């Protein structure tokens, strides 16, 4: 019974952490810059715009494939995660993008779009076995440790599969 309680303690947050809020949308696919690319185009940071989606805020504002996004609202962009976080947090807001285009720095004002968040955000920490001792009690845990570890590993794998499906 205590195993079932522990498993429920791990999975219930998945059901309660769904978020239907709107998120910002720029409408580009980006790639990280390799060190060689940074040297070739003489930039220290940024993301290469690999695709601009038709009808997106990026297309409307004149962002082009080959542009390198270096800043958004003055914040340096070193990776996709940073850009995504800023864009998602600012639906329907105007932001200023600093771009490197064909050897020149330009600035574009982009009014981000908004879209319904179409997936459940899964951001939970699954406790390791020592943390479960508090929940289950030391004696029961030691008797069932192999079974519990296997169940937790299966849950982790299932969470990863769910995350991949939701992307």
N, C-alpha and C positions, 0 to 999 in steps of 0.2 A: 504493500500500500504506500509506503513511504517513497518508493521508486516512482510511482505514478504521480505523487505530489511534486517530487523534484522535477519530473518531466513537464508537468503542467506549469511549474514556476518558470521553466525555460521557454515554453511556447505561448503562454497567454500574452506576453508583451507583443508578439507578432500580430495578434488580433486587435490589440488596443492602440497600436502606434500608427495606424493608417492615417494619412493626412490628405484631405481633399482640397487643400488650398491651391490658389493659382501660383504659378511660378513664371519667372521671366524667360523670354525666348529670344535668341539672337538670330539663329538660322544659319550657322556655319558648322562645318566639320573642320577640325584643326589637327595638326601634327606637331609634335615636339621638334625643336631644332637640334640637330646633332652639332657637335663642336665644329665639324667641318663646315656645316651650313652657316653657323654663326660667323666663322672667319670669312667665308666666301661673300656674304652680304654685309659684313662689317656691323653686326649687332651683337649685343651682349646677352640679350634675353628676348623672349617672345615666343609666339606660337604662329606657325605657318597656316594660313587659310587654305585648306585643301579643296573645299567645296562651299559654295554659297547656294542655299536653297531658294528656289523660285518663289517669289512673293513674300519672302521673309524680311524682317526689319533690316537685316544686313544688306540684302539686295536693294531694297528701297533707298538705303542711305549711301549706296555706291561702294560698298566693300567688294573687293575683287579677289578671285583665286590668285594666290601668289603674294597677297599682302601679308605682312607679319604684324600681328597685334602685340604691341609692347606694353601698353598701359590701358587701363579702363578707369575713368574718373581719377586719374593720378596714381592709381595703384599698379605697381609693376606686375606683369604677367610672366611668370616663369614656367607655369605648367597648366595643363587642361583643368585640373581640379580648382585652381584659383579663379580662372575665368568662369567656369561653370558656377561656382559658388556666388560670385558677384552677380552674374546674369540672373540666376534663379531667384536671388533675393530682391530683385528690382523689377517686378512686372509692371508694364505700362509706364516706366520712367525713362526720361532722356538721360543718356550717359555719354561721356566723351571718350572716344577711342583714339589712342595714338597709334598710328600705323607707320610701318616702314614699307614704302612702295618704290621699287625701282631706284634705290639709292637715296630717296628723299623721305624725310619725316613729314607726315601729314596728320591732320586731326579731322575726325568725322564725329558729328553728333548723331547718335542713333537713339530713336525711341524704341525701346525694347517691347516686344510683344508680350502677351500673357496667354498661358494655356493652362487648362486644368491639369493638375498633377495626376498622371495616369497610372501611377504605381504606388505601392505601399513602401514607405521608407523603413528599411530594416536596419536599425542601429542599436543593437543590444550587445552586451557583453555576456557571453556564456561562461559561467563560472567554471574554474578548473576543479578537479576532484577535491583538493584540500578545502575549497570553499563549501563544497557540499557536505562536509563533515558536520558543519553547524546545523544544516537542515536535517540530515538523516541520523546523526548520532554515530559515534566512532565504531561501535560494535557491529551494527547492521551494515555500515559502509564497508568495513573490512571483509565481511562475509560475502558481499555482493560486488566488490570493486571491479572485477573483470566485466561483469554484465553491465554495470552502470557506465563504465568507460566506453564499452562498445555502443551502448544506446546513445551516449553523448556524441560519439564520433559519427554515428548515423544521422543524428540531428544536425550536426555541423555540415555534413555533406548535403543534406536535404536543403538547408538554408542557402548554401552556395548555389545549388541547382535553381532554387527559387529566385535568387538574386540575378542569375544569368538569364532566366526566362523573362524577368521583369525589365531587363535592360533592353 
